[in-house]
Amino acid sequence: MFLPERMPMPPLSVRLALLVAAGLIAAPVLAQRAAENALQAADDGFGTAIGRESIGLYSADDIRGFSAVDAGNVRLEGLYFDPASLPPSLLRGTTSIRVGLAAQGFAFPAPTGVVDIRLRHAGTRPAATLFLSADSFGFITGEATWDQPLGSGIGLAVGAGAYREAYPNGTTDQTYTANATLDWQISRRLKLTALASATMVRAAEPPPVYLTADGQPPPRVDRGRFQGPDGLFNSRDRRTLGLIGDWQAGPWHLQAGLFHSKSDAPRTVANLYLDVTTTGAAQQLLVVDPAGRNRVTSGELRLDRSITDGPRTHMITLSARWRDRQRQFGGSALVDLGSVQLNQPAPPLPALPGFGPRDDDRIRQATVGLAYELRWPGIANLSLGLQKTRYRKQATPAASPPATERASPWLVTAAAAIPITQRLGSYASFAQGLEDSGAAPGSASNRNQPLPASATRQIDAGLRWQVAGPLALVAGVFELSRPYFQFDATGRFSRLGDTRSRGLELSLSGPLSPRLDILAGAVIGRTSVVSAAVRDGLVGSRAVGRPDGRGSIALEWRPAFASGLRINAAVNHITPVVASNDNKARAPARTTIDLGLRQALKIAAAPAQLRLVVTNIANQYGVEVLGSGVYDISAGRAAQLSLGVDF
């Protein structure tokens, strides 16, 4: 495959300005999905997903050890969006993790980082894509997309998918999804975008969760064997609706977005193995919940005014954001299956007991903000933001009086990006936030209960070096402070103090040669717990589930002897992970290697891509730490074959 001719690189000050603005002016993702390639789409090694592929150090649910989705730090087409669950990959064009310098493209960056979602839009010509894949676990995928310009500035992009999902823990489900994006360029200045998606998950076997008697990792669990009873399933219905308006006239730019997201569960089941011993003996408990709901309406209205002052550009931003999240949960029924042995058939399912009353929870939050940005090529990019947020959470338990939590803090953000030489630039930022903390996990005694809002703070700084051409190295340090939620001695998931995360982040991305590209990311640091319990020696000083280091290196080689062939290799490493509140348990370090290839070809004159990838090629075994003494198993070796065709 031929690479495009390289153009001369602009000065670093211009490249810094373009990178900082990337979150605001990212190009739409158009058709030709068969050749989607996350490595080629990535700006850095911190995390990128395009369609069904993802790559990089972080994901939406794990940025510097925390979930940006739970924290409410998702942006859809640059606008504030609080999802009950992320929209399906068929609706999303790219999903990028913005931390450090890349997060400065937003007027009000968030301490935990930003999940930047860009929609898939129709192109200027009719197009369709068919995608099929299967892997050795039995995961089967069928997807189809269709893009159709309708004339008069209107374009429609639709997609549908059917999945027989299968996972290393032996669970399976059936998932169906459909989505549509409608763009209407009403005039040169005004554009409207409507979006909708629907996902149904059915016959989802409840994944096993292992809570060990001594807090240490459980004995080896057979991969691919479902550890649970037959005939009891989870199900879930997800919907996303949205309308986006974009109007620009001269120096004025007005954007508005209104979104509704829901994730309703007709029934959910937690499949718990309690008091697991070193011999594999355990007590199995099923926690079955009646119908529950999680629905959110959110949006943002933002007005930008740019002022040109010689070589300088001043940008003033006024923003109003709001959200209204309503949850219904609880009423659990407990099904005790008694003594069991891991890796053996589960006992038969008894009759289910009746459900109890359910709890209601509602969060309403409104935020207004004013930001100023100075863009001065060759000198500096500076920004300062001030927000006032009003947060109100009302809990209505079925068995006790309602309780209300309120907060109304001022939040400050500040950032700078300053070139040092033509190829070396620096950046620094400070951000405060009032972020969601998500809900208690299914293995907790207060299962699904929404957690209190978290006051968060982050400081980061670093350097970006343009090594050669597009090859870029980013090195930065950060400190992130936020409340610490974890399992206590009674099994309740609650606040045990605060955490202070300090670390060094590295990213290297770009071509090493005309035919070899690299995308690498690493984080090295420590998350410490600060609380009276630590000072009294009741819990350890290390946060559960936070490794001291993790890294990934991905390479793509395009050999000259085979036109259209791309060979991929990736190495992923994670250091030992603290797995108990007393810090005595550790999940072992783990290194995995992935190998794959892509071959561009033609099928009846239609462009196509055949891909084969083998993940965890050495079949390394490991465990994932879900909480103090709470575990799941890691993925084993899997081979996947896929074919995508553009019509």
N, C-alpha and C positions, 0 to 999 in steps of 0.2 A: 504494500500500500504506500503510495507516495505521500509525503508530507507537504503541506503548503509552504511556499517560499517564505523564508523568514524576512520580516521587515526590520529596519533599524529600530533599536529600542529607544523610547523617549526618555528624557531625564527622570531620575528617581522621584523627584518631587511630583511629577505628573503621574507616575505609576502609583505612588502612594495615594494621591487624590482619587485616582480611578478605583483603587482597591477599597478605600474608605467609602466611596459612593456606591459600591457594588450592590449593597442591599436595597438601594433605591432605584437603580436604573437597569437591573438585570434584564437581559433580553428574554423574550418569551420562548418557551420550549415548543418546537413545532413537530411536524410529523417525522417519518423515517425512524420508527422505534426499533426496528429489527437490529440495528447496529448500536443500540444504546450501550455506553461504556462508562461506568462510574469513575474509573481512573482518569480517563481523558476529560471528563466533565469537572473534576475537582480543581478548586483553586489552591487548596493546601491539604495537609495531611490530617486535619482535625475532624473530618467527617463529611461525606457527601453521599446522597442516594439519588439515583436517577431511575425512575420507573421501579423495576423489581431488583435492581442491583444497589448494593451499598458498599462503602469502603471507607477506611480511615480510623482514627483513634477513638472518636466519640460517636454516640448515637443520640437520638432525641431523648431517650430515657436515661442516658448516662453521660453527663458533661461534668468533668471534674468531680465525679462521684455522686452527682445529684441529677434528678430528672427535671429538665427544662419544661417538659409537658406538664408535669404536676405543678411546677412553679408558676405556670401561666405565661411562659415566655415564648410563645409561638407567634409568628407573623406570617400572614397569608397575603401574598402580593405586597409585602411591606407594611400591612395594616394589622392592628392588634386582633388576635383571634384566640379565644379560649375554648379549645375543643373538649367535648366529652371523650372523644377518641380521635386519633388522627384520621384524616380522610384516606381512602384506599390509594394504593400506589398508581392505579390507572388514572386517577384524577390529578395527581401531583406530577409535575414535570421533573423538577429537582427539589431536593430537601437538603439544605446545607447547614452545618453547624458553625455558627459565628461566635468566635471567642477572640480575645486580644484585639489586634489591629482590625480584623474583619468586622468585629462588632461595632466599630465606630461608624459604620455606614448607616446606623440608626440614630434618630434624634434622641431617643431615650433608651440607651443600652441597658440590659438587665444583668444583675450580678451573676446569675447562674449560666449566662450565655443565652444565645437566641437561636431558635429553630426557624430557619428562613425557608418557607415553602413558596415555590413558584408553580403556577398551574400549567397544565398542558393545554395549549391553544391550537386551534385549527390553522393550517397553513393557507397559502394563496391558491392551492390547487387541490382537487379531491385526492384523498389518499386513504389507504386502509392497511392495517397490519394484523397478521395472525401470529400468535406465539403459543408454542406447545413445549412442555418440559416434563420430565419424570426423573426421580432420583431413587437411590437404592433403599431408602427408608419407605418408599411407596408414596411419596409426595408427588401428586400429578396436577399439572396446571394447564389450563386452556384459557387464552385471552384473545380478544379481538377489539381493535379500535378502528374508528372511522372518522375522518375529517372531511367536512364538506363546506366550502364557501357557498353562501346563499345569495350573494349579490347585495348591492347597496350597503357595503361595509359590514355585512353580517357573516359570521363564521361559526360553525358548529363542530365541536369535537365530542364524540361519544365513545364509550368503552363498556365492555362487559367481560366478566371472568367467572370461571367455575373451577373450584379447587377441591381436590381430595387431599387434605393436609395430613401429614404423618410426621411424628417427631421422635427424637432419640429415646424419650421415656416411654415409648410404646403407645402413646395416645394418638387418636385420629379424630378428624372432624370433617364436615362438609360445609364449604363456604361459597357463597354466591354474591357477586357484586356487580353494580351497574352505576354509571356516572355520565354526566354531560356538562360541558362548558359552552356557553353561548356568548360570543363577543359581538358587540354592535358599535362600530365606529360611526356615531351619529353625525359628527362633523370633524373638522380638523382639530378642534379643541376638546371635544367631548367624546368619551368612550364609556360604555356600560358593559359589565361582565356579570353574567348570572351563572351559578354553579349549583350542582346537585349531585349527591351520591347516596347510594343505599347498599348496605351490606347485611347479609343474613348468615349467621353461624348456627349450624344445626348438628345434632348428634356428636357433640364435642365431649369426648371422654375427659373426666376431671384429672388433671395432672397430679401425680403423687408428690407430696412434700414430706421431708424426713426431719423429725425433731428428735435428736439423740439424747440418751439418758445422761451422758457425761459431757455433752457439748462438743465432743470431737466429731470429725467427719464420719458418716456411716460406713459400714462395710460395703464392699463392691456390689453394685446393683446391676443386674443384667440390662444392657441396652436393648431397646426394641420390644421388651416385654411389658405389657400394661399391668401395672401394680394396682389393681382395683377391681371392684365388682362389675359385672356386666349389667347393662340395662339401665344405668343411671347417667344422664347426660346433662351437660351445660348447653345453653342456647343464648344467643344474643342478637339484637337488632340494632344496627347503627345507621344514622342518617346525618347528612350534612347539607345545609342549604345556605346560599349566600348571594349577596348582590353587592357589586363594587362599582363605584362611579369615579371617573378620573377626568378632571377639567383643568385645562391649562391655557392661560392667556398672558403672553408676555412674561413678566416677572412673577405672576401669580400662579400658584398650583394648588388646587383643591382636590382632596381625595376623601372618599367615604366608603366604609364597608360595614355591612350588617350581616351577621352570621348566626345560624341556629344549628346546634349540634346535639345529638342525643345518642345515648348508649343504654338501651333498655335490656334487661335480662329477664326473660320469662321464668327462668330458674337457674340458679348457680349452685355448684357443689364444690366444697373443699375436701380434698382427699388426703387425710393426715395420717401419717405413721408416727405414733407417739412413743417416747421412751425406747427408741431403737438402741439395741445393745450391740456389742462387738460381734456377737454370733448371728445377728440378723433377726433376733426376736423383737417383736414390737406389738403395740396395741393400735388397732386401726379404728379411726373415728371419721365418719362422714358428717360434715356440717352442710345441711341442705337449706337454702334460702328460697323463700317464695319470690314472686315477681318483684323486681326492683327497678328503679329508674335513675338516670343521671342525665339531666338536660340543661343546656346552657344557651343563653342568648348573649352575644357579645358584639362589640363593634368599636369603630373609631372614626372620628371626623378630624381631619388634619388640614391645616392651611399653611402653605409655605410662601414666603415672599423673599425673592432674591434681589439684591442691590449690587450693581456693578460699580466698583470704585477703582478705576485704573486697572492694575493687574489683580486686584483683590475682588473677591466675591463674598458678600455678607448674606447669610441665610437666616431668616427668622421663622420659627415654626411655632404654631399654636395648635395644641392637640387636646381633644376630649375623648376619653375612653370609658367604656362601661361594660359591665357583665352582670348577669343574673343567673346563678347556678342553683338548681334544685335537685336534691337527691332524696330518694326513698330507699331504705335498706332495713336490715334486721328481720326479726321474726323467725330466726333460725330454728330448725329441727335437728336434733342430734341423733345419729344412728351409730351405735357402738357395735362394731363387728368383732370385738374381743381380741384374743391373742392370735397373732398371725406370724408368719415367717417370710422374710423378704425372698423374692425370686420363686415363690410358690403361688399356686392359684389362690385367689381371694375367696373367702367364704361367700355363700349365697346371700343375696340382698334380702333383708327382712322387710316387712311392711313399714312404710314411712309413717312416723307420727305426725300429728297435726302441727301447723305452723302457729307462731305467736304473733302478736301485734307488731307493726313496723314503725320505725322512727322516720322522722322527716328532718331535713336540714336544708337551709337556704342561705346562700351567700350573695350579697349585693355589694358591688364596688364601683365607684366612679372616680375617675382621675382626670384632672386638668393639668396641662403642662405647657411651659414656655421654654423654648430652646433657641440658642444663638450659635451659629457656626461661622467661622472665618476660614476661607480657602485662599491662601496666598502662595501661589506656585513658587517653588524654590526657597521659601521661607518657613511656612508652617501651615498646618491645619489645626485649628483650635475649636473646641465646642464646650458649651456650658448649658446645662438643663436644670430646671426646677419644676418639680411636680408636687401637687397636693392631692392626696388620695383619701377617700372616705370609704371605710370598710365596715360592713355590718354582717354578722353571721348569727342566724337564729336557729337553734337546735330545739326540736320538739320531740323529745323522747316519748314513747308510748306509756312508760310507767312512772314518769316524773314530770315536774313542771318545766315549761320552756325556759331556755337560758339564752342570753344574748351576749355576744362579744363584739366590741367596737374598737376601731383604731382609726386615727386620722393624722398620720405623720406627714411631714414635709420630706421629700426625697430629692437628693442632689446627685447630678451626674456631671462629670467633667472629663475631657479627653484632649489629647494632643498627639499629633504626628509630625515629626520634624526631620527633614533630611539632613544627614551629616555630610555625606559625599554624594557623588553621582550614583553610586551603587549601594549605599548604606543609609538606612533610615532608622529612626527611633520612634517609639510610641509609648504612651502611658495613659491610664484612665483610672477613674474612681467612680463607683456607682453604689447607690443605696436602693433597696427595694423592699416591698412588702409582698411576699410571694406565698402562693398556696403551698401546703405541705402534703397534699394528696390525701389518701385515706389509709387506714390501718389494713394490713394485708390479710388475706383469707385465713392464715394460720394463727392470727392473734385472737385473744379472747374478746376483744372489742372489734371484731371483724367488720370491715367496710366503713367504720366510723370516720367521718371527715376529721382531719387534724387541724389544730389552730393555725392561723396565718403566721408566717415567719418573717421577722425583720432581718434582712440580709445586707451584707456589705462586702464589696470587693475592691481590691486595688491590684492593678497589674501594670507591667511595663516590659518592654523588650526591644529587640532589634530585628530588622528585616534586611537581608543582604541579597542583592541580585548577583548570584555567583557568576553566571555566564548565560547570556541570552535570557530565555524564560526560566531557567533553573533558579529557584529562590529558596533561601534558608530563613526560617523564622525561629527565633529563640526568645522566650519570654518567661518571666516569673509572675506568680500571682499569690494573693492571699485572699481567701474567701471565708467569711464568718457567717454562721447561721445556726439556728437551733438544731439539736440532735435528738432525733426520734428513733427509738429502738425498743426491743422487747424488755420488759422488766421481769423481776423474779416471779411474778404471778402470771406471766404470759400476755400481759396487756402491752400494746404498742403505744408508747407515750413519750413525752419529752423527758430525757434524762440529763439535760444540760445543754451545752453549746459545743459546736465544733469549730476548729480553726484549721483550715486546709492551706498548706503552703507547698508550692511546687514549682518545678521548671518544666516548661513545655517546649518541644522542638518539632519543627515541620520542615521537610525537604521535598520539593515537588518540581517536576519539570523534566526535560530531556537530558540524559547523560551523554547521549550521542544521537545522531540523526535517526537511529533505529531502536533506541533503548530509552524508555521513560521510567521514572521512579516516583513513587508517592510513599513517603514515610512520615510517621508521627510517633512521638514518645512523650510520656509525662513521668516525672520522678518527683516524689514529694511525700508528705505525711499529713494525715488528718488526725488531729489531737482532740480529745474530749476535755472540756473545761467545765467542771461542776463540783459541788460539795462532795458528791459521792466518790469522785476521784481523789479528792484531798483526804477523805476519810478511809480510803483504801477499799471501798465497797465495789468499785468497778475499775477496770484498767484505763489507762490514759490514751489508748488507741481506739479509733472508731471501728466498729464492726463493718466488714464488707468493703473496706477501702484498701486496696493494695498500695504498696510503696512505689510501685512502678509498673508500667505497661507500655508496650510498644508494638508497632506494626510496620513492616516494610513490604511494599508491593512493587513488582517490576513487570514491565511489558516490553517484549522484544518482537520486532517485525523483521524476520530474516529476509535477506535479499533473494535467497534461492526459491522462495515460495510466495508468490503474489497473493495478497489478501490474508495471509496467515499471521496471527498474533499469538505469541506464547506468553503465558502469565505465570508468575510465581509469587507467593506471599508467605511471610513468616510472622507469626503473632506470638507475643510472650506476655505473661502476667506473673508478677512476683507472688510469694506467699501472701495469703489474705487472712487477717484477723477474723476469727469466726465465733468468738464468744465475748460476753461483756467483761469477763475477768481476764481476757487476753491470753488465756492459756491454750486455746484451740487455734489451729491454723489450717487453712486449706492449702495444699501444696502448690508450688509454682507449676506453671504449665506452659509448654511451647508447642505450637501446632504449625504445620506446613501445608499449604494449599498449592496445587498445580492445575493448570488448565490451558486450553487453547481455544481460539476462535478462528473460524475460516469463513471469509466472505465468499459468496458464490451466487450463481444465478439459477433460479428455478422457473423455467418457461419465461425467460427474460425479466423475471421479477428479482430485485435485489434481496438477498437472504443472508443470514448468518447462522452457522452451525457452531454450537459451543459445547465443549466437554470440560467439566471441572471436577476435581477430586479434592474435597476439603478434609483437613486433619488426616493427611495421607498415612501417617504412622499410627493412627488409631489411638492416640494418647487418651487415657482415662483421667477424669478429674471431676470435681464437684464445684457447684456454684453456691456461694454463700448468700442466702436470702435474708438472714437475720441471725441473732445470737442463738447458736445451736440449731439453726434451721437451714436445710440444704436441698438442692436439686442436683441432678447429674448433668455433666457437660455433654456436648454433642460428640459422637464418634465419627469414624470415617464415613463419608458419603460421596457417591459419584452421581453427578447430575448431567443429563444430556438434554439440550434444548435446541429448538429451531425457531427462528423468527423470520417472517417473510413480509416485505413491503409490497403493496400492490398499487 
